[in-house]
């Protein structure tokens, strides 16, 4: 079992680590001090269980959970925090469990029983994750999310910052994300879903098959019949078509 403990307070991490080691001595443990480290660890390692503090500075636990649950195979999540209405509500709906600081050995032992049972019951695990994902989508403003789970062709997961996305392209039934690093990654969303999600971050629909990050547009070139070409700020100065319909919408958006 691979367990990640995410908490900005070192004493809290140490206390929880010690107690979990007594309960699950064969487990492999990881630690994270903030939301960014948590996401990086989940992206790099096949984490089974995440003990997640909600009240972390910067990217809080709910934002981290909302991002992680978009991963194709997310870990079980246990909220570890002081009393918090969000955690209680999320637990009632779908989260595996909820433990309160200061941690109780007896309560933590009960949590570990639930974890073992849940890992043995993959169908229940999947249902819980889907329910928690739905709850967080309803309660978490999209503007507060800033990363997108993508995949390389070899199925390796990659967490991409919205700001590093140059454009998104639909090709047949697949959708690809082009990044600043020159990677072309697969994403498990429709273009319509991504258009709604990424719009607050200046990534707009410009064509039936494209979204473009306006922060990475080098030139807008008139083409014909009211259409345009967006010349992107990548090394190849890739040209993306912008249809007349979306050109009007873009003009309204930028005033």
C-alpha positions as CSV (number, residue, x, y, z in Angstrom):
1,X,0.0,0.0,0.0
2,X,1.3,3.5,-0.9
3,X,0.2,6.2,1.4
4,X,0.6,10.0,0.9
5,X,0.3,12.4,3.9
6,X,-0.4,16.0,2.8
7,X,-0.2,18.6,5.5
8,X,1.6,22.0,5.7
9,X,2.3,21.4,9.4
10,X,5.4,19.2,10.0
11,X,4.3,18.1,13.5
12,X,0.9,17.0,12.2
13,X,2.6,15.0,9.3
14,X,5.0,13.4,11.8
15,X,2.2,12.4,14.2
16,X,0.1,10.9,11.5
17,X,3.0,9.1,9.9
18,X,4.1,7.5,13.2
19,X,0.5,6.3,13.9
20,X,0.0,4.9,10.4
21,X,3.4,3.1,10.5
22,X,2.2,1.2,13.6
23,X,-1.0,0.2,11.8
24,X,0.4,-0.5,8.4
25,X,4.1,-1.3,8.8
26,X,4.5,-2.7,5.3
27,X,3.2,0.5,3.6
28,X,5.3,2.8,1.6
29,X,4.9,6.4,2.8
30,X,5.2,9.7,1.0
31,X,4.8,13.3,2.4
32,X,3.8,16.6,0.9
33,X,3.9,20.1,2.5
34,X,1.4,21.8,0.2
35,X,-1.0,21.4,-2.6
36,X,1.6,21.6,-5.4
37,X,3.8,18.9,-3.8
38,X,0.7,16.7,-3.3
39,X,-0.3,16.9,-7.0
40,X,3.3,16.3,-8.1
41,X,3.6,13.2,-5.9
42,X,0.2,11.8,-7.1
43,X,1.4,12.4,-10.7
44,X,4.7,10.6,-10.2
45,X,3.7,7.7,-7.9
46,X,0.8,5.3,-8.0
47,X,-0.6,6.5,-4.6
48,X,-3.3,4.2,-3.1
49,X,-4.4,6.4,-0.2
50,X,-4.1,10.2,0.4
51,X,-4.6,11.7,3.9
52,X,-5.3,15.3,2.9
53,X,-5.4,18.3,5.2
54,X,-8.1,20.8,4.0
55,X,-6.7,24.0,5.5
56,X,-3.4,24.4,3.7
57,X,-2.2,27.8,2.5
58,X,-2.4,28.6,-1.2
59,X,-4.0,25.6,-2.9
60,X,-6.3,24.2,-0.2
61,X,-7.3,20.5,0.2
62,X,-10.6,20.9,-1.6
63,X,-8.9,22.3,-4.7
64,X,-6.3,19.5,-4.5
65,X,-9.0,16.9,-4.2
66,X,-11.0,18.4,-7.1
67,X,-7.9,18.2,-9.3
68,X,-6.8,14.7,-8.3
69,X,-10.2,13.3,-8.9
70,X,-9.9,14.1,-12.6
71,X,-7.0,11.7,-12.8
72,X,-8.0,8.5,-14.6
73,X,-7.1,6.3,-11.5
74,X,-7.2,8.6,-8.4
75,X,-6.3,7.4,-4.9
76,X,-8.7,7.0,-2.0
77,X,-9.0,10.3,-0.1
78,X,-9.3,10.7,3.6
79,X,-9.7,14.3,4.9
80,X,-7.5,14.9,7.9
81,X,-8.2,18.3,9.5
82,X,-9.9,20.2,12.2
83,X,-13.7,20.3,12.1
84,X,-14.8,21.7,8.8
85,X,-18.2,21.8,7.2
86,X,-16.9,21.1,3.7
87,X,-15.1,18.0,4.9
88,X,-18.1,16.7,6.8
89,X,-20.3,17.2,3.7
90,X,-17.8,15.6,1.3
91,X,-17.5,12.7,3.7
92,X,-21.3,12.2,4.0
93,X,-21.5,12.1,0.2
94,X,-18.5,10.2,-1.0
95,X,-15.1,10.6,0.7
96,X,-13.8,7.4,2.2
97,X,-13.4,8.9,5.7
98,X,-12.7,12.0,7.8
99,X,-10.4,12.2,10.8
100,X,-10.1,15.1,13.3
101,X,-7.0,16.7,14.8
102,X,-5.6,15.8,17.2
103,X,-5.6,12.3,15.8
104,X,-7.0,9.3,17.8
105,X,-5.3,6.0,17.4
106,X,-8.6,4.2,17.8
107,X,-10.3,6.3,15.2
108,X,-7.3,6.0,12.8
109,X,-7.4,2.2,13.2
110,X,-11.1,2.3,12.1
111,X,-10.1,4.3,9.1
112,X,-7.5,1.8,8.1
113,X,-10.1,-1.0,8.2
114,X,-12.2,1.0,5.8
115,X,-9.2,1.6,3.5
116,X,-8.4,-2.1,3.3
117,X,-12.0,-2.9,2.6
118,X,-12.3,-0.2,0.0
119,X,-9.1,-1.2,-1.8
120,X,-10.4,-4.8,-1.9
121,X,-13.7,-3.6,-3.4
122,X,-12.7,-1.6,-6.6
123,X,-16.3,-1.1,-7.7
124,X,-17.1,0.7,-4.4
125,X,-13.9,2.7,-4.7
126,X,-14.9,3.9,-8.2
127,X,-18.4,4.8,-7.1
128,X,-17.1,6.9,-4.2
129,X,-14.6,8.7,-6.4
130,X,-17.3,9.6,-9.0
131,X,-19.6,10.9,-6.3
132,X,-17.0,13.0,-4.6
133,X,-15.9,14.3,-8.0
134,X,-19.5,15.4,-8.7
135,X,-19.7,17.1,-5.4
136,X,-16.5,19.0,-5.8
137,X,-17.5,20.1,-9.3
138,X,-20.7,21.6,-7.9
139,X,-19.0,23.4,-5.0
140,X,-15.6,24.3,-6.4
141,X,-15.5,27.3,-8.8
142,X,-13.7,26.4,-12.0
143,X,-11.6,29.5,-11.7
144,X,-9.9,28.0,-8.7
145,X,-8.6,25.0,-10.6
146,X,-5.4,25.5,-12.6
147,X,-4.2,22.1,-13.8
148,X,-5.4,19.5,-16.3
149,X,-4.7,15.8,-16.2
150,X,-3.4,14.6,-19.6
151,X,-1.8,11.4,-20.9
152,X,1.1,10.6,-23.2
153,X,0.6,7.9,-25.8
154,X,2.2,5.4,-23.5
155,X,-0.6,6.2,-20.9
156,X,1.7,8.0,-18.5
157,X,-0.2,10.7,-16.7
158,X,0.9,14.3,-16.9
159,X,-0.4,17.3,-14.9
160,X,-0.4,20.4,-17.1
161,X,-0.8,24.0,-16.0
162,X,-3.5,25.8,-17.9
163,X,-1.0,28.5,-18.6
164,X,1.3,26.0,-20.4
165,X,-1.4,25.0,-22.9
166,X,-1.0,26.5,-26.3
167,X,-4.0,25.1,-28.0
168,X,-6.5,22.2,-27.8
169,X,-7.4,20.2,-30.9
170,X,-10.1,17.7,-31.7
171,X,-9.1,15.0,-34.1
172,X,-11.8,12.4,-34.9
173,X,-13.0,11.1,-31.5
174,X,-9.8,12.1,-29.7
175,X,-8.8,15.4,-28.1
176,X,-5.2,16.6,-27.8
177,X,-3.5,19.3,-25.8
178,X,-0.4,21.1,-27.3
179,X,1.9,22.4,-24.5
180,X,4.7,25.0,-24.4
181,X,7.2,22.1,-24.0
182,X,6.2,20.8,-27.4
183,X,4.3,17.8,-26.2
184,X,1.0,16.6,-27.8
185,X,-1.0,15.0,-25.0
186,X,-4.3,13.1,-25.0
187,X,-7.0,14.5,-22.7
188,X,-10.2,12.7,-21.6
189,X,-12.7,15.5,-22.2
190,X,-14.7,16.7,-25.1
191,X,-13.8,20.1,-26.6
192,X,-17.1,21.4,-25.4
193,X,-16.3,20.4,-21.8
194,X,-12.9,22.0,-22.0
195,X,-14.2,25.2,-23.6
196,X,-16.4,25.8,-20.6
197,X,-13.7,24.9,-18.1
198,X,-10.9,26.8,-19.6
199,X,-12.7,30.0,-20.7
200,X,-11.9,31.9,-17.5
201,X,-8.2,31.2,-18.2
202,X,-8.2,32.9,-21.7
203,X,-8.4,29.6,-23.6
204,X,-11.3,30.1,-25.9
205,X,-13.2,28.2,-28.7
206,X,-12.0,29.6,-32.0
207,X,-13.1,26.9,-34.4
208,X,-15.2,23.8,-34.2
209,X,-12.0,21.7,-33.8
210,X,-9.8,24.2,-31.8
211,X,-9.5,26.0,-28.5
212,X,-6.6,28.6,-28.4
213,X,-4.8,30.2,-25.5
214,X,-5.0,33.9,-26.2
215,X,-2.0,34.5,-24.0
216,X,0.1,32.5,-26.6
217,X,-1.2,34.1,-29.8
218,X,1.6,36.0,-31.6
219,X,-0.5,37.4,-34.5
220,X,-4.1,37.5,-35.7
221,X,-4.0,37.4,-39.5
222,X,-7.1,38.2,-41.6
223,X,-7.8,35.3,-44.0
224,X,-11.0,35.4,-46.1
225,X,-14.7,36.0,-45.8
226,X,-14.4,37.3,-42.2
227,X,-12.3,34.4,-41.0
228,X,-8.8,34.7,-39.5
229,X,-5.7,32.7,-38.8
230,X,-4.2,32.7,-35.3
231,X,-0.4,32.5,-35.5
232,X,0.7,30.9,-32.2
233,X,3.8,31.9,-30.3
234,X,5.4,28.4,-30.6
235,X,8.7,27.9,-32.4
236,X,6.9,26.8,-35.6
237,X,4.5,29.7,-35.5
238,X,1.6,27.2,-35.9
239,X,-1.4,28.7,-37.6
240,X,-4.9,27.8,-36.2
241,X,-8.1,28.7,-38.1
242,X,-10.6,31.0,-36.5
243,X,-14.1,30.8,-38.0
244,X,-16.3,33.8,-38.5
245,X,-18.7,32.7,-35.7
246,X,-16.0,32.6,-33.1
247,X,-14.3,35.7,-34.5
248,X,-17.4,37.7,-33.5
249,X,-17.5,36.1,-30.1
250,X,-13.8,36.8,-29.6
251,X,-14.3,40.5,-30.5
252,X,-17.1,40.7,-27.9
253,X,-15.0,39.0,-25.3
254,X,-12.0,41.3,-25.7
255,X,-14.2,44.4,-26.1
